[in-house]
Amino acid sequence: MTSIHAIAYGVVQGVGFRNFVQEAAEKNHLYGWVRNRKDGAVEIAAEGEKTEVEQFIQMVKKGNAFSRVERVEVEDGADVQHDRQFSIRR
């Protein structure tokens, strides 16, 4: 198992990006959460198998049809608090 903490910057709020991230995480069998930040970025914490986490990061970097992801900062080894699911936090 591996875990990450990431911040996605760009046009990522108000465009369905958190739902997209949640769906991408569930497709990759990851646990964790996603939430909007006050600075307009989106914060993500995820945990799962290394290859699935890597695939997930690539999906996040591409974004959905309505977002424009400028960059994603990823930190390995995050302490991910989850209830064996991937949730959208408010």
C-alpha positions in Angstrom: 0.0 0.0 0.0 1.1 3.5 -0.7 -0.5 6.9 0.1 -0.3 10.4 -1.3 -1.4 13.9 -0.5 -1.9 16.1 -3.5 -3.0 19.7 -4.4 -4.5 20.3 -7.9 -4.3 23.9 -9.2 -6.1 25.5 -12.1 -9.8 25.6 -13.0 -10.8 22.8 -10.6 -13.7 24.2 -8.6 -17.3 24.5 -9.8 -16.7 22.2 -12.7 -17.4 18.7 -11.3 -13.8 18.0 -10.5 -14.3 16.6 -7.0 -16.9 14.1 -8.4 -14.5 13.2 -11.2 -11.7 12.6 -8.6 -14.0 10.5 -6.5 -15.0 8.4 -9.5 -11.3 8.0 -10.6 -10.4 6.9 -7.0 -13.2 4.4 -6.9 -12.2 3.0 -10.3 -8.7 2.5 -9.0 -9.9 1.0 -5.7 -8.5 3.8 -3.5 -9.5 5.1 -0.1 -9.3 8.7 1.0 -11.0 12.0 0.3 -11.1 15.2 -1.8 -12.1 18.7 -0.9 -12.1 22.3 -2.1 -9.6 24.7 -0.6 -10.3 28.4 0.0 -7.5 29.4 -2.4 -9.3 27.8 -5.4 -7.3 24.6 -5.4 -8.5 21.1 -4.7 -6.9 18.9 -2.0 -6.7 15.1 -2.3 -5.6 12.3 0.0 -5.5 8.8 -1.3 -4.3 5.3 -0.3 -4.1 2.1 -2.3 -1.9 -0.2 -4.3 1.1 1.7 -5.8 0.2 1.1 -9.5 -3.4 2.1 -8.9 -2.3 5.3 -7.1 0.0 6.1 -10.0 -2.8 5.6 -12.5 -5.1 7.8 -10.4 -2.6 10.6 -10.3 -2.4 10.6 -14.1 -6.2 10.8 -14.3 -6.2 13.7 -11.9 -3.5 15.5 -14.0 -5.7 15.2 -17.1 -8.9 16.3 -15.3 -12.4 16.1 -16.6 -13.9 17.8 -19.7 -14.8 20.9 -17.8 -11.6 21.4 -15.7 -8.3 22.8 -16.7 -5.6 21.3 -14.4 -2.5 23.5 -14.5 -0.4 21.5 -12.1 -0.7 18.8 -9.4 1.8 18.8 -6.5 2.1 15.3 -5.0 3.6 14.3 -1.7 4.2 10.6 -0.9 3.6 8.9 2.4 0.7 10.9 3.6 -1.4 9.9 6.6 -4.8 9.3 5.0 -7.8 9.4 7.3 -10.6 7.3 5.7 -13.4 4.9 6.5 -12.5 2.4 3.8 -14.1 4.6 1.2 -13.3 7.7 -0.9 -15.4 10.7 0.1 -16.0 14.2 -0.9 -15.4 16.5 2.1 -17.1 19.9 2.4 
